[in-house]
Amino acid sequence: MKVIAVLPAYNAEKTLEKTIRDIPKGSVHEIILVDDCSKDGTVALAKKLGLAVIVHESNKGYGGNQKTCYREALKRGADIVIMIHPDYQYDARLTPIITGLIEKGICDVVLGNRIRTRWEALDGGMPVYKYFANRFLTVLENSLTGQNLGEWHSGLRAYSRKVLETVPWELNSDDFVFDQQFLIQSAACHFRLGDVPVAARYFAEASSINFRRSVIYGLATLGVLFQYQLHRMGLFRSARLTPKHADSRA
């Protein structure tokens, strides 16, 4: 299977090389970096490291960046796509473990779970308010979708080509709630979701939204869940929650 790593980048010059070095050799066939109008030397460094680089002419947002990532990965023939943040917040050494669960047919979507225990997450620098918000939303999301993920809000995730060709992610937000929309869509299409433990890393150079943006993100997530419930009950048909192809798993 062809495995492609995609890196949605914004001002990642200080951490990009460390992230790339952590990806085990031979675990991916190609690495694509999509730069969202960085103001530092991310693009120059990515080219120096030999990555395939795509540069947005204008800032498209976190979700908009991922849309470019997945389009390009599918175009290049990826069977499995793993998204790795180039800010070193997630442990890229787990790449072959995460993609292996898809390659072996065990899962269709795999996430890195940063909350194996409360003290590990907090010792890793996760703000207390983010920890408890994460726990509340994760319990709610598991309950409503019938899943059992340890965390729904991780940025380390991998998808099979089947998932990317079935879920209508092109209709999703260009903002941070894109990730939650994608997971809920995957659950609605009856794909198999799983996760593996990964250390929490919060530090100065790692990207992290502030309290205000976190509140907006949390409310947007609740809105997505509400829409999912209406769709599931047949009270409202959402194009976002309708598979792109009739031969999907839904």
C-alpha positions in Angstrom: 0.0 0.0 0.0 1.2 3.5 -0.8 1.4 5.6 2.4 1.7 9.4 2.1 2.3 11.7 5.0 0.7 15.2 4.7 1.9 18.1 6.8 -0.4 21.1 7.1 2.1 23.8 7.9 2.0 27.4 9.2 5.2 29.0 10.6 6.8 25.6 11.3 10.4 26.4 10.5 11.7 25.8 14.1 10.2 22.3 14.4 9.8 21.0 10.9 13.2 19.2 10.7 12.8 17.5 14.0 9.4 16.2 12.9 10.7 14.9 9.6 13.6 13.1 11.4 11.2 11.3 13.7 9.3 9.7 10.8 10.8 6.2 10.6 12.6 5.6 7.3 10.6 3.4 4.9 7.3 4.0 6.8 6.0 6.4 4.2 6.5 6.6 0.4 6.1 10.4 0.1 5.8 13.5 2.3 3.8 16.4 1.2 3.9 19.8 3.0 1.2 22.3 2.3 2.2 25.8 3.5 -0.6 28.2 4.5 1.2 31.5 3.8 3.9 31.1 6.5 5.8 34.2 7.5 9.0 32.3 8.3 11.3 30.0 6.4 9.1 26.9 6.4 8.9 26.6 2.6 12.6 27.0 2.0 13.4 24.5 4.7 10.8 22.0 3.4 12.4 22.2 -0.1 15.8 21.7 1.4 14.6 18.6 3.1 13.4 17.2 -0.2 9.6 17.3 0.6 6.9 17.9 -2.0 5.8 21.4 -1.3 2.5 23.2 -2.1 2.2 26.9 -1.2 -1.2 28.6 -0.8 -1.4 32.1 -2.3 -3.7 33.1 0.5 -4.3 31.8 4.0 -7.0 29.1 3.8 -7.2 28.1 7.5 -6.5 24.8 9.2 -9.4 22.9 7.5 -8.7 24.5 4.1 -5.0 23.4 4.4 -6.1 19.8 5.0 -8.4 19.9 2.0 -5.4 20.7 -0.2 -3.4 17.9 1.6 -5.9 15.2 0.9 -6.6 16.3 -2.7 -2.9 16.1 -3.5 -2.4 12.8 -1.6 -5.3 11.1 -3.5 -4.0 12.6 -6.8 -0.6 11.0 -6.1 -2.2 7.6 -5.6 -2.2 7.3 -1.8 -3.8 4.2 -0.3 -3.3 5.5 3.3 -2.8 9.1 4.3 -1.4 10.1 7.7 -1.6 13.7 8.8 1.3 14.8 11.0 1.5 18.3 12.4 5.0 19.8 11.6 5.1 21.7 14.9 6.4 18.6 16.7 3.3 18.4 19.0 2.8 14.8 18.0 5.2 11.8 18.0 5.9 11.0 14.4 7.8 7.8 15.4 4.3 6.2 15.7 3.7 6.5 11.9 4.2 2.8 11.0 2.0 1.7 14.0 -0.8 4.0 13.1 -0.8 3.3 9.4 -0.2 -0.4 10.0 -3.6 -0.7 11.7 -5.2 0.5 8.4 -2.9 -1.6 6.2 -3.8 -4.8 8.1 -7.5 -4.1 7.7 -8.1 -3.5 11.5 -9.2 0.1 11.3 -10.2 2.6 8.6 -9.4 5.7 10.7 -6.7 5.8 13.4 -5.9 8.7 15.8 -3.2 9.4 18.3 -4.7 9.5 21.8 -2.9 12.0 24.1 -5.0 11.3 27.1 -4.1 7.8 28.3 -4.0 9.2 31.9 -4.9 12.6 33.3 -1.4 13.2 34.8 0.4 12.4 31.6 -1.7 14.9 29.6 -1.3 17.6 32.2 2.5 16.9 32.7 2.8 17.2 28.9 1.6 20.8 29.2 -2.0 20.4 28.2 -3.9 23.4 29.9 -6.3 22.3 32.5 -9.3 23.8 30.8 -8.5 22.1 27.6 -8.1 18.8 29.3 -11.6 18.9 30.9 -13.2 20.3 27.8 -11.6 17.5 25.8 -12.9 14.9 28.3 -16.4 16.3 28.2 -16.6 16.5 24.4 -15.0 13.1 23.9 -17.5 11.4 26.3 -20.4 13.1 24.5 -19.1 12.3 21.1 -18.6 8.6 22.0 -22.0 8.4 23.5 -23.8 9.9 20.5 -21.9 8.1 17.8 -21.5 4.7 19.5 -17.7 4.9 19.3 -15.1 4.3 22.1 -12.2 6.6 21.2 -9.9 7.7 24.0 -9.8 11.2 22.4 -11.7 12.9 19.6 -9.5 16.0 19.4 -6.1 14.7 18.3 -4.4 16.2 15.3 -2.4 13.0 14.6 -4.7 10.9 12.4 -4.6 8.5 9.4 -7.3 7.6 6.9 -7.7 4.9 4.3 -8.3 5.9 0.7 -11.8 4.4 1.0 -12.6 6.9 3.8 -11.3 9.9 1.8 -13.3 8.8 -1.2 -16.5 8.3 0.8 -16.7 11.1 3.3 -17.7 14.5 1.8 -14.9 16.4 3.6 -14.8 19.0 0.8 -18.0 20.4 2.3 -16.5 20.9 5.7 -15.4 24.1 7.4 -12.0 25.7 6.6 -11.5 26.3 10.4 -10.4 24.0 13.2 -13.8 22.2 13.5 -12.9 20.5 10.2 -11.4 17.6 12.3 -14.5 17.0 14.3 -16.7 17.1 11.2 -14.5 14.5 9.5 -14.6 12.1 12.5 -18.4 12.4 12.9 -18.8 11.9 9.1 -16.6 8.8 9.4 -18.7 7.4 12.2 -21.9 8.2 10.3 -20.6 6.2 7.4 -19.9 3.3 9.7 -16.2 3.2 9.3 -14.0 1.6 11.9 -12.3 4.2 14.2 -9.4 3.4 16.5 -6.6 5.0 18.4 -3.1 4.5 19.9 -1.5 6.3 22.8 0.7 9.2 22.1 2.4 11.7 24.4 1.0 15.2 24.9 3.4 17.9 23.9 2.7 21.5 24.6 5.5 24.0 24.3 6.2 27.5 23.0 6.8 26.5 19.3 3.8 24.1 19.1 0.6 25.5 17.6 -2.3 25.9 20.0 -5.5 27.9 19.8 -6.2 30.4 22.6 -9.1 30.3 25.1 -11.4 32.4 22.9 -10.8 30.2 19.8 -11.1 27.1 22.0 -14.6 28.2 23.1 -15.7 28.8 19.5 -14.3 25.4 18.6 -16.1 23.7 21.4 -19.4 25.4 20.5 -18.9 24.5 16.8 -18.3 20.9 17.8 -21.6 20.8 19.8 -23.3 22.2 16.7 -21.9 19.4 14.5 -23.1 16.8 17.0 -26.6 18.4 17.1 -26.8 18.3 13.3 -25.6 14.6 13.4 -28.4 13.7 15.8 -31.0 15.4 13.6 -29.6 13.6 10.6 -29.6 10.2 12.4 -33.2 10.7 13.5 -34.3 11.5 10.0 -35.4 15.0 11.0 -32.8 16.8 8.8 -30.8 15.4 5.9 -27.3 16.9 5.8 -25.1 16.7 2.7 -22.1 16.6 4.9 -23.3 13.4 6.5 -24.3 11.7 3.3 -21.6 9.5 1.7 -20.4 10.6 -1.7 -20.9 7.2 -3.3 -23.8 4.8 -3.1 -21.4 1.9 -2.6 -20.1 3.3 0.7 -20.3 1.5 4.1 -23.3 3.5 5.2 
